[in-house]
Amino acid sequence: MKQRILIIGSGFAGMWAAVSAARVADLQGASGLEIAVISPKPEMGVRPRFYEANVRTLTADLRPLFAALTIRHIAGSVESIDAAGHKVDIMSETGERQTLAYDRLIVAAGSHLRPAGAAGIAEYTFNIDSMDAAARLETHLQQLTQQPASDARNTVVVCGGGFTGIELATELPGRLQSLFGDDTKIKVIVVERGDRIGGRYSQAMREVISEASAALGVEWRLNSSVESVDASGVLLTSGERINAATVVWTAGVTASGLGTDLKGERDAQGRFVVTPLLQLPDYPDIYATGDMAHAKTDDLGNTALMTCQHAIQLGKFAGHNAAASLLGAETLPYRQEKYVTCLDLGTWGAVYTEGWDQQLKLVRDEAKTLKTAITHELIYPPAANREAAFAAADPLAKFV
Ligand SMILES: Cc1cc2nc3c(=O)[nH]c(=O)nc-3n(C[C@H](O)[C@H](O)[C@H](O)COP(=O)(O)OP(=O)(O)OC[C@H]3O[C@@H](n4cnc5c(N)ncnc54)[C@H](O)[C@@H]3O)c2cc1C
């Protein structure tokens, strides 16, 4: 009987895991290995671009790539993992169930916004965590153009001043201006619990974020938390009320809850703490990767972040190791010593840093050119060509 590697998720990590596993099978001449990816659709949502307009276009069709590499796609969502029985339960979009056995399982189901506690968040806030959510925000902003101009219509409150919040807030003045007209007075306000703009970044990066915010007119409310949200705006715990037709929640991400019943340690973000080969310590035939893996990147104490930069490499190592362990090839402990940050800052430009201490390397237009190259090319799937895809899927090939 054919051996099977099952991969849950077709995001950055799942897609690269499949290509990397196919590469090992090719190198080993193992035509009998089935590589199957389970996800709702045979596509990869380009989540790092979900703050942009035209969000429905920000997806990559994986069918040509999977066809070229003989990777099977199974449309559906995994509902449960039976680790003892080595099988998963899958539900299709039309409600049909099936159970599929695996020899190796790679869990790459990603992450989502952590539900927040304040009143009104579920009912009245938008978010850009998924394609559908970002599309709802886009439709809402377009519909606002039909409403008479008012301060509230022209105001967007972005809750959370982390990476996603900053990229969205600095993108919005340009987006709103093109929707409402250049003469309209736009207001974008970031509500942030911390006491500094760009609090968890290096000082050099924080200064750039502050400069860009000031130039774009993006206001920050620091040391501020949301008390409640309603149809006409936000009440902060300080007592300040901000009237706004649009409130976007960006704070707090947690790993997919898939496999919560499996034994083993999870970190504060809900990620599986994995071995150097990215296995679950209690289940050597199950690998966790991408936003679902808490993995050491080096010997200096750094761990992978929930970024596509890490998800891509984690995916390549997980796919390699799952296939190598089945086919008797050499496995590779995950390492990713280089770390860069490239933050979009709307029409002002961008900022690019290198290292975990975030040393400033590029700002404004130069950084923007790099950011565009990263988000429009580098993070997209490889061409549907065996040679090119396998070269890119080598976990030891240069990445960033
Ligand atoms: C708005 C936004 C901006 C971001 N900006 C950046 C950035 O600038 N730089 C950066 O490096 N990172 C950025 N990130 C983070 C980056 O997008 C994630 O780290 C990355 O998507 C993680 O990849 P992944 O493959 O682990 O998960 P995902 O990309 O989330 O993919 C998960 C996959 O699993 C599937 N899935 C989920 N549950 C199931 C199930 N039960 N059964 C089957 N399939 C399932 C999904 O459909 C999807 O195909 C951003 C994220 C967001 C939301």
The ligand as an ORCA input file, in Angstrom:
! r2SCAN-3c Opt
* xyz 0 1
  C      -2.959     41.173      8.353
  C      -1.726     40.357      8.511
  C      -0.492     40.907      8.171
  C       0.665     40.151      8.304
  N       1.861     40.708      7.922
  C       2.968     39.957      7.930
  C       4.196     40.468      7.425
  O       4.275     41.618      6.985
  N       5.280     39.663      7.462
  C       5.222     38.390      7.920
  O       6.242     37.682      7.897
  N       4.069     37.875      8.418
  C       2.946     38.623      8.423
  N       1.772     38.104      8.886
  C       1.777     36.758      9.486
  C       1.706     35.668      8.430
  O       0.644     35.907      7.551
  C       1.541     34.335      9.135
  O       2.615     34.147     10.014
  C       1.499     33.212      8.103
  O       0.339     33.332      7.318
  C       1.547     31.854      8.782
  O       1.541     30.864      7.807
  P       0.869     29.456      8.118
  O       1.024     28.646      6.873
  O       1.362     28.920      9.392
  O      -0.679     29.781      8.354
  P      -1.749     30.422      7.369
  O      -1.134     31.261      6.341
  O      -2.761     31.034      8.281
  O      -2.403     29.172      6.656
  C      -3.195     28.245      7.363
  C      -3.844     27.303      6.391
  O      -4.522     26.291      7.122
  C      -5.853     26.138      6.621
  N      -6.631     25.590      7.736
  C      -6.916     26.179      8.909
  N      -7.617     25.316      9.692
  C      -7.743     24.167      8.970
  C      -8.365     22.917      9.235
  N      -8.980     22.640     10.387
  N      -8.318     21.962      8.266
  C      -7.692     22.220      7.089
  N      -7.096     23.382      6.790
  C      -7.123     24.338      7.729
  C      -6.197     27.536      6.154
  O      -7.304     27.515      5.256
  C      -4.886     27.925      5.479
  O      -4.810     27.318      4.218
  C       0.595     38.822      8.787
  C      -0.647     38.273      9.132
  C      -1.794     39.024      8.998
  C      -3.124     38.418      9.363
*
